[in-house]
Amino acid sequence: MTTAQTPHDSATVTPETILAAARALVPELRARSRDIEDAGRIPTDLMDELRAAGVFRMGFPRQFGGPELTSAQQLEVIEALSYGDTSAGWCAMVGMDAGMYALSDSAVSDMFPSLDAVVAGMLTPVGRADRVPGGYRVSGQWTMASGIHHAQWVCGGAFVHDETGAREVTAHNRPYWRVMMLRPERVRLIENWDTTGLRGTGSIDFEISAEFVPEENTFSLGEHTRTGPLAASDALMRKMPGVAIGTARAALDHVRAIAQTKHDKATGRPWAQDYRVQYTLGDCEMRYLTARHAVYGTVEDRWRRMDAGAGMDDLTPDERVATALARFHAMRTGRDIVRTLYDLLASQAIYTSSPMDRWLRDMETMCQHVMAQDRIVQSCGAHLVGGRPQFPLVLGFV
């Protein structure tokens, strides 16, 4: 596993320089998409370029020397990278989370001497953490750790058990859990990422066997160590739809370029003059624009409210569900756009040499993530009417 670190002058790494660097990487990412997929992970030199661009420090607050990008600015960067390669955008989206973790100030200083460190793992509590003096003894197996081959820290959510072995509970009688952070050499990698799409993310499983984790190297999504929009329990999720938006834009631009010169083989009619082609592209653009604007609009509204001092509990039910529904809609709509364009190209799209083949597989796989599943919509609907959400975390309830 690479441990390369890239020194930065925090005064020169800004939201504008990071976005410009991400956009500059697009041609290389596009040219190497097939290599990324064949390797089953992002090549080390490309990960180093993402580090050098400042991508993995986007969420670090200014108090730690970070650029502190807003959620909308993070979205723009992830969108740009995904326009180049979906797997690269996905790994950047996951790997940049460290700056928004609720670690203590001293832990951040100790664990991240470089803010360009990559994190990977699974926050969902599927492991077990037994309290011992100074921390926890952690065991378990976690799935889908995107980018773990390049990570400096691996995260695993775990239910906490006290010294007697009993599971701890919160004041609301819910199981209490924390996220454990370990160095990658202390976890066992399980090379099982053989999937239809997002193959280049290397999202393998990993196992931890009775490893000690100091208290300082753990955090809870429900216990905040900082204030502000990036400290809220939903901050990690806000930039996620950038992957779907960037991929859908790439597919749209690809087919629009084809349509300008292609002729129907049977009739000789230019595609640019064909009603079906015109309508399909117009319809896909309409869906893309509405999905993208919903994502950015709800994220920017959320940021303004929280930047003015509001917390998650201050949000109305309508405000609370907004970003989750826009995120779900963008992921599903992005997939639908790519499917529609794939059908428009017909047999031209079926070859592995066509980027449409990879985009379709990537989007189908992406939409199997919990954030694009029906229980997200159910959770939002339940919250609006006072029911019980099946997945409360999507609404910021930990």
C-alpha positions as CSV (number, residue, x, y, z in Angstrom):
1,M,0.0,0.0,0.0
2,T,1.3,3.4,-1.0
3,T,2.0,5.9,1.8
4,A,3.1,8.7,-0.5
5,Q,2.4,12.1,0.9
6,T,2.3,15.4,-1.0
7,P,3.4,18.5,0.9
8,H,1.2,21.5,0.2
9,D,1.3,25.2,1.0
10,S,-2.1,25.6,2.6
11,A,-2.2,29.2,1.4
12,T,-2.1,28.2,-2.3
13,V,-4.4,25.2,-2.2
14,T,-7.9,26.7,-2.6
15,P,-11.3,25.5,-3.8
16,E,-10.4,27.1,-7.2
17,T,-7.0,25.4,-7.6
18,I,-8.4,22.0,-6.6
19,L,-11.3,22.2,-9.1
20,A,-8.9,23.4,-11.9
21,A,-6.6,20.5,-11.1
22,A,-9.4,18.0,-11.2
23,R,-10.6,19.3,-14.5
24,A,-7.1,19.1,-15.9
25,L,-7.0,15.4,-15.0
26,V,-10.0,14.6,-17.0
27,P,-8.2,13.7,-20.3
28,E,-5.8,11.4,-18.5
29,L,-8.5,9.7,-16.5
30,R,-10.6,9.2,-19.7
31,A,-7.6,7.8,-21.6
32,R,-6.8,5.4,-18.8
33,S,-10.4,4.3,-17.8
34,R,-9.9,0.8,-19.4
35,D,-6.6,0.4,-17.5
36,I,-8.3,1.4,-14.2
37,E,-11.0,-1.1,-14.8
38,D,-8.6,-3.9,-15.7
39,A,-6.4,-3.2,-12.7
40,G,-9.4,-3.4,-10.4
41,R,-8.2,-0.3,-8.5
42,I,-6.9,3.2,-9.2
43,P,-3.2,3.0,-10.3
44,T,-0.8,4.4,-7.7
45,D,0.4,7.2,-10.0
46,L,-3.1,8.5,-10.5
47,M,-3.8,8.4,-6.8
48,D,-0.7,10.4,-6.3
49,E,-2.0,12.9,-8.9
50,L,-5.2,13.2,-7.0
51,R,-3.3,13.9,-3.8
52,A,-1.2,16.5,-5.5
53,A,-4.4,18.2,-6.7
54,G,-5.5,18.5,-3.1
55,V,-8.6,16.3,-3.6
56,F,-8.2,14.4,-0.3
57,R,-7.9,17.5,1.8
58,M,-11.1,19.1,0.6
59,G,-13.1,18.5,3.9
60,F,-10.4,19.7,6.3
61,P,-11.4,22.9,8.1
62,R,-9.1,25.9,8.0
63,Q,-8.2,25.5,11.6
64,F,-6.1,22.5,10.5
65,G,-4.7,24.2,7.5
66,G,-7.3,22.7,5.1
67,P,-9.1,24.5,2.3
68,E,-12.5,23.8,3.8
69,L,-14.5,23.4,0.6
70,T,-18.3,23.9,0.9
71,S,-20.4,20.9,0.1
72,A,-21.2,22.4,-3.3
73,Q,-17.5,22.9,-4.0
74,Q,-16.8,19.3,-3.1
75,L,-19.6,18.2,-5.4
76,E,-18.0,20.2,-8.3
77,V,-14.7,18.4,-7.8
78,I,-16.2,14.9,-7.6
79,E,-18.4,15.7,-10.6
80,A,-15.3,16.8,-12.7
81,L,-13.3,13.7,-11.7
82,S,-16.3,11.4,-12.5
83,Y,-16.6,13.0,-15.9
84,G,-13.1,11.6,-16.5
85,D,-13.6,8.2,-14.9
86,T,-16.5,7.0,-12.6
87,S,-14.3,4.8,-10.4
88,A,-11.8,7.6,-9.9
89,G,-14.6,10.0,-8.9
90,W,-16.1,7.4,-6.5
91,C,-12.7,6.7,-4.8
92,A,-12.1,10.5,-4.4
93,M,-15.6,10.9,-3.0
94,V,-14.9,8.3,-0.3
95,G,-11.3,8.9,0.3
96,M,-11.6,12.6,1.1
97,D,-13.9,12.1,4.2
98,A,-11.2,12.3,6.9
99,G,-11.5,16.1,7.3
100,M,-15.2,15.8,8.3
101,Y,-14.8,13.0,10.8
102,A,-15.6,14.0,14.4
103,L,-12.1,13.3,15.8
104,S,-10.6,15.5,18.5
105,D,-8.3,18.3,17.5
106,S,-5.3,16.4,19.0
107,A,-6.2,13.2,17.1
108,V,-6.4,15.1,13.8
109,S,-3.0,16.6,14.5
110,D,-1.5,13.3,15.4
111,M,-3.2,11.1,12.8
112,F,-2.9,13.5,9.8
113,P,0.5,15.2,9.6
114,S,-0.4,15.4,5.9
115,L,-4.0,16.4,5.1
116,D,-3.6,14.5,1.8
117,A,-4.2,11.1,3.4
118,V,-6.7,8.7,1.9
119,V,-9.3,7.0,4.2
120,A,-11.3,3.9,3.3
121,G,-13.6,1.5,5.0
122,M,-17.2,1.1,6.0
123,L,-18.8,3.3,8.7
124,T,-21.9,1.1,9.2
125,P,-21.6,-0.8,12.5
126,V,-21.1,-4.4,11.6
127,G,-18.1,-5.0,13.9
128,R,-17.7,-5.4,17.6
129,A,-15.6,-3.1,19.9
130,D,-15.0,-4.2,23.5
131,R,-13.9,-1.6,25.9
132,V,-10.5,-2.1,27.4
133,P,-8.2,0.4,29.2
134,G,-7.4,3.3,26.9
135,G,-9.6,2.2,24.0
136,Y,-11.2,-0.8,22.4
137,R,-10.5,-4.3,21.2
138,V,-12.0,-4.5,17.8
139,S,-13.0,-7.5,15.6
140,G,-15.2,-7.9,12.5
141,Q,-15.5,-8.1,8.8
142,W,-16.6,-5.1,6.7
143,T,-17.5,-4.9,3.0
144,M,-16.9,-2.6,0.1
145,A,-13.9,-0.5,1.2
146,S,-13.5,1.6,-1.9
147,G,-9.9,2.7,-2.4
148,I,-8.5,0.7,0.5
149,H,-5.4,-0.3,-1.4
150,H,-4.2,3.3,-1.2
151,A,-5.5,4.2,2.2
152,Q,-3.5,5.6,5.1
153,W,-6.4,4.9,7.5
154,V,-9.1,2.2,7.5
155,C,-12.4,2.8,9.2
156,G,-14.9,0.3,10.6
157,G,-18.1,1.0,12.4
158,A,-18.6,-1.2,15.5
159,F,-21.1,-1.7,18.3
160,V,-19.6,-1.0,21.6
161,H,-19.6,-3.5,24.5
162,D,-18.7,-2.8,28.1
163,E,-16.1,-4.5,30.2
164,T,-18.7,-7.2,31.1
165,G,-19.4,-8.0,27.4
166,A,-22.8,-6.4,27.4
167,R,-23.8,-4.2,24.5
168,E,-23.9,-0.5,25.4
169,V,-27.0,1.5,24.6
170,T,-27.7,5.2,24.2
171,A,-30.1,7.3,26.3
172,H,-32.8,6.4,23.8
173,N,-32.1,2.7,24.4
174,R,-30.5,2.3,21.0
175,P,-27.3,0.3,20.5
176,Y,-24.3,2.5,20.8
177,W,-21.6,2.4,18.1
178,R,-18.5,4.2,17.1
179,V,-16.2,4.2,14.1
180,M,-12.7,2.7,14.7
181,M,-9.7,3.9,12.7
182,L,-6.7,1.7,12.1
183,R,-3.6,1.7,10.0
184,P,-4.0,-0.6,6.9
185,E,-1.2,-3.0,7.9
186,R,-3.4,-4.0,10.9
187,V,-6.3,-5.2,8.7
188,R,-6.6,-8.3,6.5
189,L,-7.7,-7.5,2.9
190,I,-10.1,-9.9,1.2
191,E,-9.6,-9.6,-2.5
192,N,-13.2,-10.3,-3.6
193,W,-14.1,-7.3,-5.7
194,D,-15.3,-9.0,-8.9
195,T,-18.3,-6.9,-10.0
196,T,-20.3,-5.7,-13.0
197,G,-19.4,-2.1,-12.6
198,L,-17.2,0.3,-10.6
199,R,-14.5,-2.3,-11.0
200,G,-11.8,0.3,-10.7
201,T,-12.8,1.2,-7.1
202,G,-11.2,-1.9,-5.6
203,S,-14.0,-2.0,-3.1
204,I,-12.9,-5.2,-1.4
205,D,-13.9,-6.6,2.1
206,F,-11.5,-6.4,5.0
207,E,-11.2,-8.1,8.4
208,I,-10.0,-7.0,11.8
209,S,-9.1,-9.6,14.5
210,A,-8.9,-8.4,18.1
211,E,-6.9,-5.2,17.3
212,F,-6.5,-2.5,19.9
213,V,-7.7,1.0,18.9
214,P,-7.0,3.9,21.2
215,E,-10.0,6.0,22.2
216,E,-8.5,9.0,20.4
217,N,-8.6,7.1,17.1
218,T,-12.4,6.6,17.2
219,F,-15.4,8.9,16.7
220,S,-19.2,8.9,16.7
221,L,-21.3,10.4,13.9
222,G,-23.7,11.6,16.7
223,E,-21.0,13.2,18.9
224,H,-19.6,16.4,17.4
225,T,-16.2,17.8,18.1
226,R,-16.6,20.9,15.9
227,T,-19.4,23.2,14.7
228,G,-20.5,24.4,11.3
229,P,-21.9,22.9,8.1
230,L,-19.1,20.3,7.6
231,A,-19.5,19.0,11.2
232,A,-23.2,17.9,10.7
233,S,-24.0,14.3,10.6
234,D,-25.1,14.4,7.0
235,A,-22.0,16.2,5.6
236,L,-20.3,13.0,4.4
237,M,-23.3,12.2,2.2
238,R,-23.8,15.6,0.5
239,K,-21.1,15.2,-2.2
240,M,-22.0,11.7,-3.2
241,P,-24.3,12.5,-6.1
242,G,-21.4,14.2,-7.9
243,V,-20.4,10.8,-9.2
244,A,-23.7,10.1,-10.9
245,I,-24.0,13.7,-12.2
246,G,-20.5,13.6,-13.7
247,T,-21.0,10.2,-15.3
248,A,-24.3,11.2,-16.8
249,R,-22.8,14.4,-18.3
250,A,-19.9,12.3,-19.8
251,A,-22.4,10.0,-21.5
252,L,-24.5,12.9,-22.8
253,D,-21.6,14.7,-24.3
254,H,-20.4,11.5,-25.9
255,V,-23.7,10.8,-27.6
256,R,-24.2,14.4,-28.6
257,A,-20.9,14.3,-30.4
258,I,-21.8,11.1,-32.2
259,A,-25.2,12.5,-33.2
260,Q,-23.7,15.5,-35.0
261,T,-22.0,13.3,-37.7
262,K,-23.8,9.9,-37.6
263,H,-26.2,8.8,-40.3
264,D,-28.8,6.1,-40.1
265,K,-27.4,3.1,-42.0
266,A,-30.8,2.1,-43.5
267,T,-32.1,5.5,-44.6
268,G,-29.0,7.6,-44.8
269,R,-30.8,10.3,-42.8
270,P,-28.5,12.4,-40.5
271,W,-29.1,11.7,-36.8
272,A,-29.0,15.5,-36.3
273,Q,-32.3,15.7,-38.3
274,D,-34.0,12.6,-36.8
275,Y,-36.9,13.4,-34.5
276,R,-36.3,10.4,-32.3
277,V,-32.7,11.3,-31.7
278,Q,-33.6,15.0,-31.1
279,Y,-36.3,14.1,-28.6
280,T,-34.2,11.6,-26.8
281,L,-31.3,14.0,-26.3
282,G,-33.6,16.8,-25.3
283,D,-35.4,14.6,-22.8
284,C,-32.1,13.4,-21.3
285,E,-30.8,17.0,-21.0
286,M,-34.0,17.9,-19.3
287,R,-33.7,15.1,-16.8
288,Y,-30.0,15.9,-16.2
289,L,-30.6,19.6,-15.6
290,T,-33.4,19.1,-13.2
291,A,-31.5,16.4,-11.2
292,R,-28.3,18.5,-11.1
293,H,-30.1,21.7,-10.0
294,A,-32.0,19.8,-7.3
295,V,-28.7,18.5,-5.9
296,Y,-26.9,21.8,-5.9
297,G,-30.0,23.8,-4.8
298,T,-30.7,21.6,-1.7
299,V,-27.1,21.4,-0.7
300,E,-26.6,25.1,-1.0
301,D,-29.8,25.7,1.0
302,R,-28.5,23.3,3.7
303,W,-25.2,25.1,3.8
304,R,-26.7,28.5,4.2
305,R,-28.9,27.4,7.1
306,M,-26.1,25.7,8.9
307,D,-23.6,28.4,8.2
308,A,-26.0,30.8,9.9
309,G,-25.9,28.6,13.0
310,A,-28.7,26.1,12.5
311,G,-28.2,22.5,13.5
312,M,-29.8,19.3,12.2
313,D,-32.5,19.5,14.9
314,D,-33.4,23.0,13.8
315,L,-34.4,21.9,10.3
316,T,-38.0,21.4,9.4
317,P,-39.0,17.9,8.1
318,D,-39.1,19.3,4.6
319,E,-35.6,20.7,4.9
320,R,-34.3,17.6,6.5
321,V,-35.4,15.3,3.6
322,A,-34.4,17.6,0.8
323,T,-30.8,16.6,0.2
324,A,-31.5,12.9,0.7
325,L,-34.3,12.9,-1.9
326,A,-32.3,15.0,-4.4
327,R,-29.3,12.7,-3.9
328,F,-31.4,9.6,-4.5
329,H,-33.1,11.2,-7.5
330,A,-29.7,12.1,-9.1
331,M,-28.3,8.6,-8.8
332,R,-31.4,7.0,-10.2
333,T,-31.9,9.6,-12.9
334,G,-28.2,9.4,-13.9
335,R,-28.6,5.7,-14.4
336,D,-31.8,6.2,-16.4
337,I,-30.1,8.8,-18.7
338,V,-27.2,6.4,-19.4
339,R,-29.7,3.5,-20.1
340,T,-31.6,5.7,-22.5
341,L,-28.5,6.8,-24.4
342,Y,-27.3,3.2,-24.5
343,D,-30.5,2.2,-26.1
344,L,-30.3,5.0,-28.6
345,L,-26.8,3.9,-29.7
346,A,-28.1,0.3,-29.9
347,S,-25.4,-2.2,-31.0
348,Q,-22.8,0.5,-31.2
349,A,-22.8,0.6,-27.4
350,I,-22.5,-3.1,-26.6
351,Y,-18.7,-3.4,-27.1
352,T,-16.3,-3.1,-24.2
353,S,-14.4,-0.6,-26.3
354,S,-17.3,1.8,-26.0
355,P,-17.3,4.0,-22.9
356,M,-21.1,3.6,-22.9
357,D,-20.7,-0.1,-21.9
358,R,-18.6,0.9,-18.9
359,W,-20.8,3.9,-17.9
360,L,-23.9,1.7,-17.9
361,R,-22.3,-1.0,-15.8
362,D,-20.9,1.6,-13.4
363,M,-24.3,3.3,-13.0
364,E,-26.1,0.0,-12.5
365,T,-23.6,-1.0,-9.8
366,M,-23.7,2.5,-8.2
367,C,-27.5,2.3,-7.8
368,Q,-27.2,-0.8,-5.7
369,H,-25.7,1.3,-3.0
370,V,-28.0,1.9,0.0
371,M,-28.2,5.6,-0.9
372,A,-30.0,4.7,-4.1
373,Q,-32.4,2.1,-2.6
374,D,-36.1,2.5,-2.0
375,R,-35.7,2.7,1.8
376,I,-34.1,6.1,1.3
377,V,-37.4,7.4,-0.1
378,Q,-39.4,5.5,2.5
379,S,-37.3,7.1,5.3
380,C,-38.0,10.5,3.9
381,G,-41.7,9.9,3.5
382,A,-41.9,8.4,7.0
383,H,-40.2,11.4,8.5
384,L,-42.6,13.8,6.8
385,V,-45.6,12.1,8.4
386,G,-44.2,11.2,11.8
387,G,-43.6,7.5,10.9
388,R,-40.5,5.4,11.5
389,P,-37.7,5.7,8.9
390,Q,-36.1,2.4,7.9
391,F,-32.7,4.1,7.4
392,P,-32.6,7.1,9.8
393,L,-28.9,7.8,9.2
394,V,-29.7,9.2,5.7
395,L,-31.7,12.0,7.5
396,G,-28.8,12.7,10.0
397,F,-30.3,10.6,12.8
398,V,-27.5,8.5,14.4
